[in-house]
Amino acid sequence: MRKISVCFALSAMTVLMSLSCAKIPGNAGDKLLCCLKASADAGKIMYGHQDDLCYGHAWCVEDPANDPLERSDVKEVCGKYPAVLGLELGEIELGGEKSLDAVPFELIRRSALKQVERGGVVTFSWHPRNPLTGDSAWDVSSDKVVASILEGGENHAKFEGWLQILGDFFDTLRDVDGKLIPFIFRPWHEHTGSWFWWGRDLCSTKQYVALWRLTYDYMVNERGFDNILWCYSPDMTVDAGGYMERYPGDDIIDILGLDGYTYTDFEGGMEASCKHFQGLMAKTLKYLTKLGRKRGKVIALTETGLEGFDYPTWWTEVLYPVIKDYPIAYVLTWRNAWDKPGHFFGPWKGFKYENDFKKFAELEQIVLL
């Protein structure tokens, strides 16, 4: 388990000006963890956006190898880059050039490096294909998938190959001095639901924990990556007891995360949906705060948002009131798909409610780059 007691009392501004945290002892991962803790202890919440440098609501990077990566939907609205950049590695395991969202892995690599160069935080998610059927991560047609990739399973060798490909990509994430950059890795998320092949109804608790251990052991013990922070992130719909039901262990988890969205198809309409979101989020964050303090873990709202924002003050009157009283290191909203006009979770220039995000971004507690 990483130690974070050595973290200096850094201000959130100091954290974001220099995430290298040179005065903090330890490796790159230790330093990043201390920076996240310092931000939360200072009462600050870093704002993050998925794929922010790769594409936006009505644009995408067309020259992955040479684009200066200066465009950002968030920056075009409020003048600053998000403090946290989320990136997706789904389908890297297939050995191709693009992710499941058709983003070149070279662009993903360069975006991660640019984010850290600017003083920000990077977090990776991974939605690998179903190794048993070959279909997407959302293929839940079999409850034998996880068993098939664990030791002794028919697809164990295949999955080991997937981990090697992923590890090889991680090894390319080096700064100008050749040093590995620190980042957060958040695999096997939302497992408390059953919409991914690693979900609750698709494998046993023992199998799920073994999947985590297999992934961690390869990256840390075989490859020697000490620059990775490991994030565990169930879905918000789980009850308090269920949050820890499949917990992989304090010795490998650094961040206790939470995924939770406001839904547009909620019975009773948007007003009811927003109130439901706030009630459930407050209850879960209260539990998570106690759990984080008890176990010495950083906590974060690792995915959230309202698709299409059919609510004029979601940022300032729905999201902010429910997160402001909890020591979360960061909050990350999901992506703005350039090829799906209604599929956006962050701000973008020209959207009718963009001013509400500007007000949110200007709040003293909210940190951007």
Secondary structure by P-SEA (a helix, b strand, c coil): cccccccccccaaaaaaccccccccccaaaaaaaaaaaaaaacbbbbbbccccccccccccccccccccccccccccccccccbbbbbbcccccccccccccccaaaaaaaaaaaaaacbbbbbbbbcccccccccccccccccccccccccccaaaaaaaaaaaaaaaaaaccccccbbbbbbbbccccccccccccccccccaaaaaaaaaaaaaaaccccccccbbbbbbccccccccccccccccccccccbbbbbbbcccccccaaaaaaaaaaaaaaaaaaaaaaaaaacccccccbbbbcccccccccccccccccccccccbbbbbbbccccccccccccccccaaaaaaaaaaccccccc
